[in-house]
Amino acid sequence: MEGSSAIPDLTDAELQAVRGAAVWYAKYHAGAIATASDDPGAYAVAEREEYLALITALEKLGVRVRVPDALQQAA
């Protein structure tokens, strides 16, 4: 889906469901991502980047999720 600019129209209920699922995921994984915040391994770096991309996307959808302190510098 990377590079795709065509996003289908979502109903309000669908958009709310996507927001809710993304917020749950972000909150659920925040601790694990923060725990590995100083891990220089490629997998850990990719996980952090993906997590921060999710946080940014949620902000664009009008949802603010607190970024764990350990990831503040990367955000």
CHARMM-style PDB file with segment names, atoms N, HN, CA, C and O in Angstrom:
ATOM      1  N   MET     1       0.825  -1.190   0.000  1.00  0.00      PROA
ATOM      2  CA  MET     1       0.000   0.000   0.000  1.00  0.00      PROA
ATOM      3  C   MET     1       0.865   1.248   0.000  1.00  0.00      PROA
ATOM      4  O   MET     1       0.368   2.352  -0.223  1.00  0.00      PROA
ATOM      5  N   GLU     2       2.129   1.083   0.243  1.00  0.00      PROA
ATOM      6  HN  GLU     2       2.533   0.187   0.424  1.00  0.00      PROA
ATOM      7  CA  GLU     2       3.019   2.241   0.276  1.00  0.00      PROA
ATOM      8  C   GLU     2       3.007   2.948  -1.069  1.00  0.00      PROA
ATOM      9  O   GLU     2       3.069   2.306  -2.117  1.00  0.00      PROA
ATOM     10  N   GLY     3       2.929   4.252  -1.036  1.00  0.00      PROA
ATOM     11  HN  GLY     3       2.879   4.774  -0.185  1.00  0.00      PROA
ATOM     12  CA  GLY     3       2.924   5.031  -2.257  1.00  0.00      PROA
ATOM     13  C   GLY     3       1.540   5.212  -2.852  1.00  0.00      PROA
ATOM     14  O   GLY     3       1.373   5.951  -3.822  1.00  0.00      PROA
ATOM     15  N   SER     4       0.557   4.554  -2.287  1.00  0.00      PROA
ATOM     16  HN  SER     4       0.692   3.954  -1.499  1.00  0.00      PROA
ATOM     17  CA  SER     4      -0.799   4.665  -2.799  1.00  0.00      PROA
ATOM     18  C   SER     4      -1.447   5.935  -2.271  1.00  0.00      PROA
ATOM     19  O   SER     4      -1.455   6.186  -1.066  1.00  0.00      PROA
ATOM     20  N   SER     5      -1.989   6.731  -3.181  1.00  0.00      PROA
ATOM     21  HN  SER     5      -1.982   6.527  -4.160  1.00  0.00      PROA
ATOM     22  CA  SER     5      -2.649   7.960  -2.750  1.00  0.00      PROA
ATOM     23  C   SER     5      -4.165   7.796  -2.748  1.00  0.00      PROA
ATOM     24  O   SER     5      -4.883   8.687  -2.292  1.00  0.00      PROA
ATOM     25  N   ALA     6      -4.655   6.676  -3.249  1.00  0.00      PROA
ATOM     26  HN  ALA     6      -4.072   5.952  -3.620  1.00  0.00      PROA
ATOM     27  CA  ALA     6      -6.094   6.449  -3.303  1.00  0.00      PROA
ATOM     28  C   ALA     6      -6.538   5.736  -2.032  1.00  0.00      PROA
ATOM     29  O   ALA     6      -6.214   4.569  -1.812  1.00  0.00      PROA
ATOM     30  N   ILE     7      -7.282   6.455  -1.205  1.00  0.00      PROA
ATOM     31  HN  ILE     7      -7.545   7.403  -1.384  1.00  0.00      PROA
ATOM     32  CA  ILE     7      -7.831   5.877   0.008  1.00  0.00      PROA
ATOM     33  C   ILE     7      -9.338   5.860  -0.160  1.00  0.00      PROA
ATOM     34  O   ILE     7      -9.949   6.896  -0.423  1.00  0.00      PROA
ATOM     35  N   PRO     8      -9.939   4.689  -0.008  1.00  0.00      PROA
ATOM     36  CA  PRO     8     -11.386   4.634  -0.190  1.00  0.00      PROA
ATOM     37  C   PRO     8     -12.105   5.448   0.877  1.00  0.00      PROA
ATOM     38  O   PRO     8     -11.621   5.592   1.999  1.00  0.00      PROA
ATOM     39  N   ASP     9     -13.258   5.972   0.512  1.00  0.00      PROA
ATOM     40  HN  ASP     9     -13.652   5.855  -0.400  1.00  0.00      PROA
ATOM     41  CA  ASP     9     -14.077   6.700   1.477  1.00  0.00      PROA
ATOM     42  C   ASP     9     -14.562   5.723   2.534  1.00  0.00      PROA
ATOM     43  O   ASP     9     -15.008   4.619   2.222  1.00  0.00      PROA
ATOM     44  N   LEU    10     -14.470   6.139   3.776  1.00  0.00      PROA
ATOM     45  HN  LEU    10     -14.108   7.036   4.030  1.00  0.00      PROA
ATOM     46  CA  LEU    10     -14.941   5.322   4.877  1.00  0.00      PROA
ATOM     47  C   LEU    10     -16.176   5.969   5.484  1.00  0.00      PROA
ATOM     48  O   LEU    10     -16.285   7.194   5.547  1.00  0.00      PROA
ATOM     49  N   THR    11     -17.096   5.137   5.927  1.00  0.00      PROA
ATOM     50  HN  THR    11     -17.007   4.142   5.876  1.00  0.00      PROA
ATOM     51  CA  THR    11     -18.234   5.676   6.653  1.00  0.00      PROA
ATOM     52  C   THR    11     -17.724   6.155   8.010  1.00  0.00      PROA
ATOM     53  O   THR    11     -16.609   5.825   8.414  1.00  0.00      PROA
ATOM     54  N   ASP    12     -18.534   6.923   8.700  1.00  0.00      PROA
ATOM     55  HN  ASP    12     -19.440   7.192   8.372  1.00  0.00      PROA
ATOM     56  CA  ASP    12     -18.145   7.381  10.033  1.00  0.00      PROA
ATOM     57  C   ASP    12     -17.887   6.202  10.960  1.00  0.00      PROA
ATOM     58  O   ASP    12     -16.944   6.229  11.751  1.00  0.00      PROA
ATOM     59  N   ALA    13     -18.713   5.172  10.870  1.00  0.00      PROA
ATOM     60  HN  ALA    13     -19.479   5.149  10.228  1.00  0.00      PROA
ATOM     61  CA  ALA    13     -18.542   3.992  11.720  1.00  0.00      PROA
ATOM     62  C   ALA    13     -17.234   3.263  11.391  1.00  0.00      PROA
ATOM     63  O   ALA    13     -16.530   2.808  12.293  1.00  0.00      PROA
ATOM     64  N   GLU    14     -16.917   3.154  10.114  1.00  0.00      PROA
ATOM     65  HN  GLU    14     -17.489   3.523   9.381  1.00  0.00      PROA
ATOM     66  CA  GLU    14     -15.668   2.502   9.713  1.00  0.00      PROA
ATOM     67  C   GLU    14     -14.459   3.298  10.172  1.00  0.00      PROA
ATOM     68  O   GLU    14     -13.489   2.723  10.667  1.00  0.00      PROA
ATOM     69  N   LEU    15     -14.505   4.604  10.014  1.00  0.00      PROA
ATOM     70  HN  LEU    15     -15.293   5.071   9.611  1.00  0.00      PROA
ATOM     71  CA  LEU    15     -13.400   5.449  10.449  1.00  0.00      PROA
ATOM     72  C   LEU    15     -13.217   5.361  11.954  1.00  0.00      PROA
ATOM     73  O   LEU    15     -12.088   5.286  12.439  1.00  0.00      PROA
ATOM     74  N   GLN    16     -14.313   5.368  12.695  1.00  0.00      PROA
ATOM     75  HN  GLN    16     -15.231   5.428  12.301  1.00  0.00      PROA
ATOM     76  CA  GLN    16     -14.238   5.231  14.146  1.00  0.00      PROA
ATOM     77  C   GLN    16     -13.645   3.875  14.533  1.00  0.00      PROA
ATOM     78  O   GLN    16     -12.871   3.789  15.487  1.00  0.00      PROA
ATOM     79  N   ALA    17     -13.995   2.830  13.809  1.00  0.00      PROA
ATOM     80  HN  ALA    17     -14.623   2.900  13.034  1.00  0.00      PROA
ATOM     81  CA  ALA    17     -13.457   1.493  14.091  1.00  0.00      PROA
ATOM     82  C   ALA    17     -11.951   1.448  13.831  1.00  0.00      PROA
ATOM     83  O   ALA    17     -11.201   0.866  14.616  1.00  0.00      PROA
ATOM     84  N   VAL    18     -11.513   2.056  12.739  1.00  0.00      PROA
ATOM     85  HN  VAL    18     -12.122   2.528  12.101  1.00  0.00      PROA
ATOM     86  CA  VAL    18     -10.083   2.098  12.426  1.00  0.00      PROA
ATOM     87  C   VAL    18      -9.341   2.899  13.494  1.00  0.00      PROA
ATOM     88  O   VAL    18      -8.288   2.475  13.970  1.00  0.00      PROA
ATOM     89  N   ARG    19      -9.880   4.037  13.863  1.00  0.00      PROA
ATOM     90  HN  ARG    19     -10.735   4.381  13.476  1.00  0.00      PROA
ATOM     91  CA  ARG    19      -9.256   4.848  14.922  1.00  0.00      PROA
ATOM     92  C   ARG    19      -9.154   4.050  16.224  1.00  0.00      PROA
ATOM     93  O   ARG    19      -8.101   4.007  16.859  1.00  0.00      PROA
ATOM     94  N   GLY    20     -10.253   3.427  16.603  1.00  0.00      PROA
ATOM     95  HN  GLY    20     -11.109   3.462  16.087  1.00  0.00      PROA
ATOM     96  CA  GLY    20     -10.268   2.662  17.850  1.00  0.00      PROA
ATOM     97  C   GLY    20      -9.255   1.532  17.846  1.00  0.00      PROA
ATOM     98  O   GLY    20      -8.552   1.321  18.835  1.00  0.00      PROA
ATOM     99  N   ALA    21      -9.174   0.808  16.745  1.00  0.00      PROA
ATOM    100  HN  ALA    21      -9.745   0.980  15.942  1.00  0.00      PROA
ATOM    101  CA  ALA    21      -8.221  -0.294  16.644  1.00  0.00      PROA
ATOM    102  C   ALA    21      -6.779   0.217  16.695  1.00  0.00      PROA
ATOM    103  O   ALA    21      -5.922  -0.382  17.344  1.00  0.00      PROA
ATOM    104  N   ALA    22      -6.528   1.305  16.018  1.00  0.00      PROA
ATOM    105  HN  ALA    22      -7.224   1.792  15.491  1.00  0.00      PROA
ATOM    106  CA  ALA    22      -5.173   1.863  16.000  1.00  0.00      PROA
ATOM    107  C   ALA    22      -4.760   2.398  17.365  1.00  0.00      PROA
ATOM    108  O   ALA    22      -3.613   2.229  17.781  1.00  0.00      PROA
ATOM    109  N   VAL    23      -5.685   3.040  18.057  1.00  0.00      PROA
ATOM    110  HN  VAL    23      -6.616   3.177  17.720  1.00  0.00      PROA
ATOM    111  CA  VAL    23      -5.390   3.539  19.400  1.00  0.00      PROA
ATOM    112  C   VAL    23      -5.123   2.372  20.336  1.00  0.00      PROA
ATOM    113  O   VAL    23      -4.175   2.417  21.119  1.00  0.00      PROA
ATOM    114  N   TRP    24      -5.941   1.328  20.269  1.00  0.00      PROA
ATOM    115  HN  TRP    24      -6.711   1.291  19.632  1.00  0.00      PROA
ATOM    116  CA  TRP    24      -5.719   0.148  21.105  1.00  0.00      PROA
ATOM    117  C   TRP    24      -4.334  -0.431  20.840  1.00  0.00      PROA
ATOM    118  O   TRP    24      -3.579  -0.713  21.770  1.00  0.00      PROA
ATOM    119  N   TYR    25      -4.010  -0.603  19.561  1.00  0.00      PROA
ATOM    120  HN  TYR    25      -4.623  -0.374  18.805  1.00  0.00      PROA
ATOM    121  CA  TYR    25      -2.710  -1.171  19.186  1.00  0.00      PROA
ATOM    122  C   TYR    25      -1.572  -0.301  19.725  1.00  0.00      PROA
ATOM    123  O   TYR    25      -0.613  -0.816  20.300  1.00  0.00      PROA
ATOM    124  N   ALA    26      -1.676   1.003  19.541  1.00  0.00      PROA
ATOM    125  HN  ALA    26      -2.455   1.422  19.074  1.00  0.00      PROA
ATOM    126  CA  ALA    26      -0.616   1.913  19.987  1.00  0.00      PROA
ATOM    127  C   ALA    26      -0.430   1.845  21.499  1.00  0.00      PROA
ATOM    128  O   ALA    26       0.699   1.802  21.989  1.00  0.00      PROA
ATOM    129  N   LYS    27      -1.524   1.836  22.227  1.00  0.00      PROA
ATOM    130  HN  LYS    27      -2.440   1.871  21.830  1.00  0.00      PROA
ATOM    131  CA  LYS    27      -1.424   1.776  23.686  1.00  0.00      PROA
ATOM    132  C   LYS    27      -0.922   0.418  24.152  1.00  0.00      PROA
ATOM    133  O   LYS    27      -0.125   0.343  25.087  1.00  0.00      PROA
ATOM    134  N   TYR    28      -1.371  -0.644  23.522  1.00  0.00      PROA
ATOM    135  HN  TYR    28      -2.019  -0.583  22.762  1.00  0.00      PROA
ATOM    136  CA  TYR    28      -0.977  -1.996  23.897  1.00  0.00      PROA
ATOM    137  C   TYR    28       0.521  -2.216  23.708  1.00  0.00      PROA
ATOM    138  O   TYR    28       1.163  -2.854  24.543  1.00  0.00      PROA
ATOM    139  N   HSD    29       1.075  -1.699  22.632  1.00  0.00      PROA
ATOM    140  HN  HSD    29       0.554  -1.181  21.954  1.00  0.00      PROA
ATOM    141  CA  HSD    29       2.473  -1.929  22.301  1.00  0.00      PROA
ATOM    142  C   HSD    29       3.424  -0.851  22.805  1.00  0.00      PROA
ATOM    143  O   HSD    29       4.638  -0.992  22.655  1.00  0.00      PROA
ATOM    144  N   ALA    30       2.914   0.204  23.390  1.00  0.00      PROA
ATOM    145  HN  ALA    30       1.928   0.318  23.512  1.00  0.00      PROA
ATOM    146  CA  ALA    30       3.763   1.312  23.831  1.00  0.00      PROA
ATOM    147  C   ALA    30       4.872   0.846  24.776  1.00  0.00      PROA
ATOM    148  O   ALA    30       6.022   1.255  24.621  1.00  0.00      PROA
ATOM    149  N   GLY    31       4.549   0.012  25.734  1.00  0.00      PROA
ATOM    150  HN  GLY    31       3.614  -0.321  25.860  1.00  0.00      PROA
ATOM    151  CA  GLY    31       5.541  -0.449  26.699  1.00  0.00      PROA
ATOM    152  C   GLY    31       6.654  -1.246  26.063  1.00  0.00      PROA
ATOM    153  O   GLY    31       7.827  -1.028  26.367  1.00  0.00      PROA
ATOM    154  N   ALA    32       6.306  -2.164  25.184  1.00  0.00      PROA
ATOM    155  HN  ALA    32       5.353  -2.341  24.937  1.00  0.00      PROA
ATOM    156  CA  ALA    32       7.318  -2.994  24.522  1.00  0.00      PROA
ATOM    157  C   ALA    32       8.215  -2.154  23.621  1.00  0.00      PROA
ATOM    158  O   ALA    32       9.426  -2.365  23.574  1.00  0.00      PROA
ATOM    159  N   ILE    33       7.631  -1.218  22.918  1.00  0.00      PROA
ATOM    160  HN  ILE    33       6.646  -1.046  22.956  1.00  0.00      PROA
ATOM    161  CA  ILE    33       8.416  -0.350  22.035  1.00  0.00      PROA
ATOM    162  C   ILE    33       9.348   0.522  22.873  1.00  0.00      PROA
ATOM    163  O   ILE    33      10.516   0.694  22.525  1.00  0.00      PROA
ATOM    164  N   ALA    34       8.841   1.066  23.962  1.00  0.00      PROA
ATOM    165  HN  ALA    34       7.892   0.927  24.244  1.00  0.00      PROA
ATOM    166  CA  ALA    34       9.665   1.914  24.829  1.00  0.00      PROA
ATOM    167  C   ALA    34      10.786   1.124  25.478  1.00  0.00      PROA
ATOM    168  O   ALA    34      11.898   1.634  25.621  1.00  0.00      PROA
ATOM    169  N   THR    35      10.514  -0.113  25.874  1.00  0.00      PROA
ATOM    170  HN  THR    35       9.612  -0.527  25.758  1.00  0.00      PROA
ATOM    171  CA  THR    35      11.537  -0.949  26.499  1.00  0.00      PROA
ATOM    172  C   THR    35      12.716  -1.182  25.558  1.00  0.00      PROA
ATOM    173  O   THR    35      13.864  -1.257  25.995  1.00  0.00      PROA
ATOM    174  N   ALA    36      12.428  -1.293  24.281  1.00  0.00      PROA
ATOM    175  HN  ALA    36      11.495  -1.233  23.925  1.00  0.00      PROA
ATOM    176  CA  ALA    36      13.479  -1.532  23.290  1.00  0.00      PROA
ATOM    177  C   ALA    36      13.989  -0.233  22.665  1.00  0.00      PROA
ATOM    178  O   ALA    36      14.611  -0.259  21.603  1.00  0.00      PROA
ATOM    179  N   SER    37      13.728   0.893  23.314  1.00  0.00      PROA
ATOM    180  HN  SER    37      13.222   0.914  24.176  1.00  0.00      PROA
ATOM    181  CA  SER    37      14.065   2.188  22.718  1.00  0.00      PROA
ATOM    182  C   SER    37      15.557   2.394  22.502  1.00  0.00      PROA
ATOM    183  O   SER    37      15.949   3.171  21.631  1.00  0.00      PROA
ATOM    184  N   ASP    38      16.397   1.715  23.276  1.00  0.00      PROA
ATOM    185  HN  ASP    38      16.079   1.084  23.983  1.00  0.00      PROA
ATOM    186  CA  ASP    38      17.843   1.888  23.102  1.00  0.00      PROA
ATOM    187  C   ASP    38      18.478   0.738  22.329  1.00  0.00      PROA
ATOM    188  O   ASP    38      19.701   0.673  22.203  1.00  0.00      PROA
ATOM    189  N   ASP    39      17.657  -0.162  21.814  1.00  0.00      PROA
ATOM    190  HN  ASP    39      16.663  -0.109  21.916  1.00  0.00      PROA
ATOM    191  CA  ASP    39      18.156  -1.289  21.019  1.00  0.00      PROA
ATOM    192  C   ASP    39      18.510  -0.790  19.618  1.00  0.00      PROA
ATOM    193  O   ASP    39      17.638  -0.306  18.897  1.00  0.00      PROA
ATOM    194  N   PRO    40      19.794  -0.903  19.224  1.00  0.00      PROA
ATOM    195  CA  PRO    40      20.195  -0.402  17.912  1.00  0.00      PROA
ATOM    196  C   PRO    40      19.933  -1.384  16.767  1.00  0.00      PROA
ATOM    197  O   PRO    40      20.213  -1.074  15.609  1.00  0.00      PROA
ATOM    198  N   GLY    41      19.405  -2.549  17.083  1.00  0.00      PROA
ATOM    199  HN  GLY    41      19.178  -2.800  18.024  1.00  0.00      PROA
ATOM    200  CA  GLY    41      19.167  -3.550  16.053  1.00  0.00      PROA
ATOM    201  C   GLY    41      18.177  -3.085  15.004  1.00  0.00      PROA
ATOM    202  O   GLY    41      17.291  -2.277  15.282  1.00  0.00      PROA
ATOM    203  N   ALA    42      18.337  -3.601  13.803  1.00  0.00      PROA
ATOM    204  HN  ALA    42      19.057  -4.257  13.577  1.00  0.00      PROA
ATOM    205  CA  ALA    42      17.494  -3.196  12.679  1.00  0.00      PROA
ATOM    206  C   ALA    42      16.017  -3.467  12.947  1.00  0.00      PROA
ATOM    207  O   ALA    42      15.163  -2.652  12.600  1.00  0.00      PROA
ATOM    208  N   TYR    43      15.715  -4.601  13.559  1.00  0.00      PROA
ATOM    209  HN  TYR    43      16.409  -5.264  13.841  1.00  0.00      PROA
ATOM    210  CA  TYR    43      14.313  -4.926  13.835  1.00  0.00      PROA
ATOM    211  C   TYR    43      13.710  -3.921  14.811  1.00  0.00      PROA
ATOM    212  O   TYR    43      12.598  -3.439  14.596  1.00  0.00      PROA
ATOM    213  N   ALA    44      14.432  -3.604  15.875  1.00  0.00      PROA
ATOM    214  HN  ALA    44      15.336  -3.996  16.049  1.00  0.00      PROA
ATOM    215  CA  ALA    44      13.938  -2.659  16.873  1.00  0.00      PROA
ATOM    216  C   ALA    44      13.760  -1.266  16.268  1.00  0.00      PROA
ATOM    217  O   ALA    44      12.786  -0.574  16.563  1.00  0.00      PROA
ATOM    218  N   VAL    45      14.697  -0.866  15.433  1.00  0.00      PROA
ATOM    219  HN  VAL    45      15.489  -1.428  15.194  1.00  0.00      PROA
ATOM    220  CA  VAL    45      14.606   0.443  14.779  1.00  0.00      PROA
ATOM    221  C   VAL    45      13.386   0.478  13.863  1.00  0.00      PROA
ATOM    222  O   VAL    45      12.648   1.463  13.850  1.00  0.00      PROA
ATOM    223  N   ALA    46      13.172  -0.589  13.100  1.00  0.00      PROA
ATOM    224  HN  ALA    46      13.771  -1.389  13.111  1.00  0.00      PROA
ATOM    225  CA  ALA    46      12.013  -0.650  12.202  1.00  0.00      PROA
ATOM    226  C   ALA    46      10.703  -0.624  12.993  1.00  0.00      PROA
ATOM    227  O   ALA    46       9.742   0.027  12.584  1.00  0.00      PROA
ATOM    228  N   GLU    47      10.667  -1.328  14.117  1.00  0.00      PROA
ATOM    229  HN  GLU    47      11.448  -1.857  14.449  1.00  0.00      PROA
ATOM    230  CA  GLU    47       9.477  -1.321  14.969  1.00  0.00      PROA
ATOM    231  C   GLU    47       9.185   0.077  15.491  1.00  0.00      PROA
ATOM    232  O   GLU    47       8.031   0.507  15.495  1.00  0.00      PROA
ATOM    233  N   ARG    48      10.215   0.791  15.933  1.00  0.00      PROA
ATOM    234  HN  ARG    48      11.152   0.442  15.930  1.00  0.00      PROA
ATOM    235  CA  ARG    48      10.029   2.163  16.425  1.00  0.00      PROA
ATOM    236  C   ARG    48       9.519   3.068  15.321  1.00  0.00      PROA
ATOM    237  O   ARG    48       8.602   3.860  15.536  1.00  0.00      PROA
ATOM    238  N   GLU    49      10.110   2.954  14.139  1.00  0.00      PROA
ATOM    239  HN  GLU    49      10.855   2.310  13.965  1.00  0.00      PROA
ATOM    240  CA  GLU    49       9.685   3.802  13.025  1.00  0.00      PROA
ATOM    241  C   GLU    49       8.227   3.533  12.653  1.00  0.00      PROA
ATOM    242  O   GLU    49       7.466   4.462  12.383  1.00  0.00      PROA
ATOM    243  N   GLU    50       7.850   2.268  12.642  1.00  0.00      PROA
ATOM    244  HN  GLU    50       8.468   1.514  12.861  1.00  0.00      PROA
ATOM    245  CA  GLU    50       6.468   1.915  12.317  1.00  0.00      PROA
ATOM    246  C   GLU    50       5.515   2.427  13.393  1.00  0.00      PROA
ATOM    247  O   GLU    50       4.435   2.932  13.085  1.00  0.00      PROA
ATOM    248  N   TYR    51       5.916   2.297  14.644  1.00  0.00      PROA
ATOM    249  HN  TYR    51       6.793   1.887  14.894  1.00  0.00      PROA
ATOM    250  CA  TYR    51       5.094   2.773  15.755  1.00  0.00      PROA
ATOM    251  C   TYR    51       4.909   4.289  15.667  1.00  0.00      PROA
ATOM    252  O   TYR    51       3.796   4.792  15.828  1.00  0.00      PROA
ATOM    253  N   LEU    52       5.990   5.007  15.414  1.00  0.00      PROA
ATOM    254  HN  LEU    52       6.894   4.599  15.283  1.00  0.00      PROA
ATOM    255  CA  LEU    52       5.899   6.465  15.326  1.00  0.00      PROA
ATOM    256  C   LEU    52       5.090   6.902  14.110  1.00  0.00      PROA
ATOM    257  O   LEU    52       4.417   7.931  14.156  1.00  0.00      PROA
ATOM    258  N   ALA    53       5.147   6.133  13.021  1.00  0.00      PROA
ATOM    259  HN  ALA    53       5.694   5.296  12.983  1.00  0.00      PROA
ATOM    260  CA  ALA    53       4.319   6.427  11.854  1.00  0.00      PROA
ATOM    261  C   ALA    53       2.836   6.262  12.208  1.00  0.00      PROA
ATOM    262  O   ALA    53       1.996   7.037  11.752  1.00  0.00      PROA
ATOM    263  N   LEU    54       2.523   5.254  13.017  1.00  0.00      PROA
ATOM    264  HN  LEU    54       3.206   4.625  13.387  1.00  0.00      PROA
ATOM    265  CA  LEU    54       1.143   5.066  13.470  1.00  0.00      PROA
ATOM    266  C   LEU    54       0.685   6.250  14.313  1.00  0.00      PROA
ATOM    267  O   LEU    54      -0.434   6.736  14.145  1.00  0.00      PROA
ATOM    268  N   ILE    55       1.539   6.714  15.217  1.00  0.00      PROA
ATOM    269  HN  ILE    55       2.448   6.319  15.353  1.00  0.00      PROA
ATOM    270  CA  ILE    55       1.198   7.854  16.057  1.00  0.00      PROA
ATOM    271  C   ILE    55       0.933   9.090  15.192  1.00  0.00      PROA
ATOM    272  O   ILE    55      -0.019   9.833  15.433  1.00  0.00      PROA
ATOM    273  N   THR    56       1.780   9.301  14.189  1.00  0.00      PROA
ATOM    274  HN  THR    56       2.553   8.698  13.994  1.00  0.00      PROA
ATOM    275  CA  THR    56       1.612  10.439  13.284  1.00  0.00      PROA
ATOM    276  C   THR    56       0.302  10.325  12.502  1.00  0.00      PROA
ATOM    277  O   THR    56      -0.417  11.312  12.342  1.00  0.00      PROA
ATOM    278  N   ALA    57      -0.002   9.128  12.019  1.00  0.00      PROA
ATOM    279  HN  ALA    57       0.582   8.327  12.148  1.00  0.00      PROA
ATOM    280  CA  ALA    57      -1.244   8.917  11.275  1.00  0.00      PROA
ATOM    281  C   ALA    57      -2.456   9.183  12.160  1.00  0.00      PROA
ATOM    282  O   ALA    57      -3.433   9.790  11.719  1.00  0.00      PROA
ATOM    283  N   LEU    58      -2.392   8.730  13.407  1.00  0.00      PROA
ATOM    284  HN  LEU    58      -1.599   8.238  13.765  1.00  0.00      PROA
ATOM    285  CA  LEU    58      -3.502   8.981  14.318  1.00  0.00      PROA
ATOM    286  C   LEU    58      -3.690  10.470  14.565  1.00  0.00      PROA
ATOM    287  O   LEU    58      -4.820  10.952  14.642  1.00  0.00      PROA
ATOM    288  N   GLU    59      -2.591  11.196  14.690  1.00  0.00      PROA
ATOM    289  HN  GLU    59      -1.673  10.805  14.627  1.00  0.00      PROA
ATOM    290  CA  GLU    59      -2.693  12.651  14.863  1.00  0.00      PROA
ATOM    291  C   GLU    59      -3.387  13.284  13.665  1.00  0.00      PROA
ATOM    292  O   GLU    59      -4.192  14.201  13.825  1.00  0.00      PROA
ATOM    293  N   LYS    60      -3.081  12.800  12.469  1.00  0.00      PROA
ATOM    294  HN  LYS    60      -2.426  12.055  12.339  1.00  0.00      PROA
ATOM    295  CA  LYS    60      -3.720  13.324  11.263  1.00  0.00      PROA
ATOM    296  C   LYS    60      -5.205  13.016  11.230  1.00  0.00      PROA
ATOM    297  O   LYS    60      -5.981  13.721  10.585  1.00  0.00      PROA
ATOM    298  N   LEU    61      -5.603  11.945  11.937  1.00  0.00      PROA
ATOM    299  HN  LEU    61      -4.973  11.371  12.461  1.00  0.00      PROA
ATOM    300  CA  LEU    61      -7.014  11.590  12.032  1.00  0.00      PROA
ATOM    301  C   LEU    61      -7.689  12.264  13.223  1.00  0.00      PROA
ATOM    302  O   LEU    61      -8.856  12.005  13.514  1.00  0.00      PROA
ATOM    303  N   GLY    62      -6.941  13.135  13.909  1.00  0.00      PROA
ATOM    304  HN  GLY    62      -5.992  13.345  13.673  1.00  0.00      PROA
ATOM    305  CA  GLY    62      -7.506  13.883  15.011  1.00  0.00      PROA
ATOM    306  C   GLY    62      -7.416  13.197  16.362  1.00  0.00      PROA
ATOM    307  O   GLY    62      -8.083  13.611  17.310  1.00  0.00      PROA
ATOM    308  N   VAL    63      -6.599  12.153  16.464  1.00  0.00      PROA
ATOM    309  HN  VAL    63      -6.057  11.817  15.693  1.00  0.00      PROA
ATOM    310  CA  VAL    63      -6.461  11.413  17.721  1.00  0.00      PROA
ATOM    311  C   VAL    63      -5.043  11.596  18.245  1.00  0.00      PROA
ATOM    312  O   VAL    63      -4.070  11.303  17.550  1.00  0.00      PROA
ATOM    313  N   ARG    64      -4.938  12.079  19.468  1.00  0.00      PROA
ATOM    314  HN  ARG    64      -5.728  12.317  20.033  1.00  0.00      PROA
ATOM    315  CA  ARG    64      -3.629  12.258  20.080  1.00  0.00      PROA
ATOM    316  C   ARG    64      -3.361  11.109  21.034  1.00  0.00      PROA
ATOM    317  O   ARG    64      -4.136  10.859  21.958  1.00  0.00      PROA
ATOM    318  N   VAL    65      -2.259  10.415  20.803  1.00  0.00      PROA
ATOM    319  HN  VAL    65      -1.629  10.619  20.053  1.00  0.00      PROA
ATOM    320  CA  VAL    65      -1.825   9.319  21.661  1.00  0.00      PROA
ATOM    321  C   VAL    65      -0.496   9.726  22.259  1.00  0.00      PROA
ATOM    322  O   VAL    65       0.397  10.184  21.547  1.00  0.00      PROA
ATOM    323  N   ARG    66      -0.362   9.563  23.564  1.00  0.00      PROA
ATOM    324  HN  ARG    66      -1.088   9.191  24.143  1.00  0.00      PROA
ATOM    325  CA  ARG    66       0.877   9.937  24.249  1.00  0.00      PROA
ATOM    326  C   ARG    66       2.014   9.027  23.792  1.00  0.00      PROA
ATOM    327  O   ARG    66       1.894   7.802  23.799  1.00  0.00      PROA
ATOM    328  N   VAL    67       3.113   9.653  23.399  1.00  0.00      PROA
ATOM    329  HN  VAL    67       3.211  10.648  23.394  1.00  0.00      PROA
ATOM    330  CA  VAL    67       4.313   8.905  23.005  1.00  0.00      PROA
ATOM    331  C   VAL    67       5.090   8.611  24.290  1.00  0.00      PROA
ATOM    332  O   VAL    67       5.329   9.517  25.088  1.00  0.00      PROA
ATOM    333  N   PRO    68       5.487   7.347  24.498  1.00  0.00      PROA
ATOM    334  CA  PRO    68       6.250   7.026  25.698  1.00  0.00      PROA
ATOM    335  C   PRO    68       7.499   7.901  25.820  1.00  0.00      PROA
ATOM    336  O   PRO    68       8.131   8.252  24.823  1.00  0.00      PROA
ATOM    337  N   ASP    69       7.838   8.242  27.059  1.00  0.00      PROA
ATOM    338  HN  ASP    69       7.325   7.958  27.869  1.00  0.00      PROA
ATOM    339  CA  ASP    69       8.986   9.121  27.315  1.00  0.00      PROA
ATOM    340  C   ASP    69      10.246   8.625  26.608  1.00  0.00      PROA
ATOM    341  O   ASP    69      11.011   9.426  26.072  1.00  0.00      PROA
ATOM    342  N   ALA    70      10.464   7.318  26.603  1.00  0.00      PROA
ATOM    343  HN  ALA    70       9.842   6.667  27.038  1.00  0.00      PROA
ATOM    344  CA  ALA    70      11.679   6.768  25.996  1.00  0.00      PROA
ATOM    345  C   ALA    70      11.747   7.012  24.505  1.00  0.00      PROA
ATOM    346  O   ALA    70      12.825   6.925  23.917  1.00  0.00      PROA
ATOM    347  N   LEU    71      10.614   7.318  23.873  1.00  0.00      PROA
ATOM    348  HN  LEU    71       9.738   7.388  24.350  1.00  0.00      PROA
ATOM    349  CA  LEU    71      10.586   7.552  22.431  1.00  0.00      PROA
ATOM    350  C   LEU    71      10.435   9.021  22.071  1.00  0.00      PROA
ATOM    351  O   LEU    71      10.382   9.358  20.889  1.00  0.00      PROA
ATOM    352  N   GLN    72      10.364   9.898  23.057  1.00  0.00      PROA
ATOM    353  HN  GLN    72      10.407   9.624  24.017  1.00  0.00      PROA
ATOM    354  CA  GLN    72      10.166  11.323  22.806  1.00  0.00      PROA
ATOM    355  C   GLN    72      11.223  11.886  21.865  1.00  0.00      PROA
ATOM    356  O   GLN    72      10.899  12.683  20.984  1.00  0.00      PROA
ATOM    357  N   GLN    73      12.458  11.492  22.031  1.00  0.00      PROA
ATOM    358  HN  GLN    73      12.720  10.844  22.746  1.00  0.00      PROA
ATOM    359  CA  GLN    73      13.548  12.032  21.197  1.00  0.00      PROA
ATOM    360  C   GLN    73      13.374  11.594  19.741  1.00  0.00      PROA
ATOM    361  O   GLN    73      13.689  12.345  18.819  1.00  0.00      PROA
ATOM    362  N   ALA    74      12.876  10.385  19.546  1.00  0.00      PROA
ATOM    363  HN  ALA    74      12.620   9.774  20.295  1.00  0.00      PROA
ATOM    364  CA  ALA    74      12.705   9.876  18.182  1.00  0.00      PROA
ATOM    365  C   ALA    74      11.487  10.462  17.504  1.00  0.00      PROA
ATOM    366  O   ALA    74      11.404  10.479  16.276  1.00  0.00      PROA
ATOM    367  N   ALA    75      10.540  10.943  18.291  1.00  0.00      PROA
ATOM    368  HN  ALA    75      10.607  10.930  19.288  1.00  0.00      PROA
ATOM    369  CA  ALA    75       9.270  11.419  17.716  1.00  0.00      PROA
ATOM    370  C   ALA    75       9.410  12.733  17.011  1.00  0.00      PROA
ATOM    371  OT1 ALA    75       8.430  13.256  16.480  1.00  0.00      PROA
TER     372      ALA     75
END
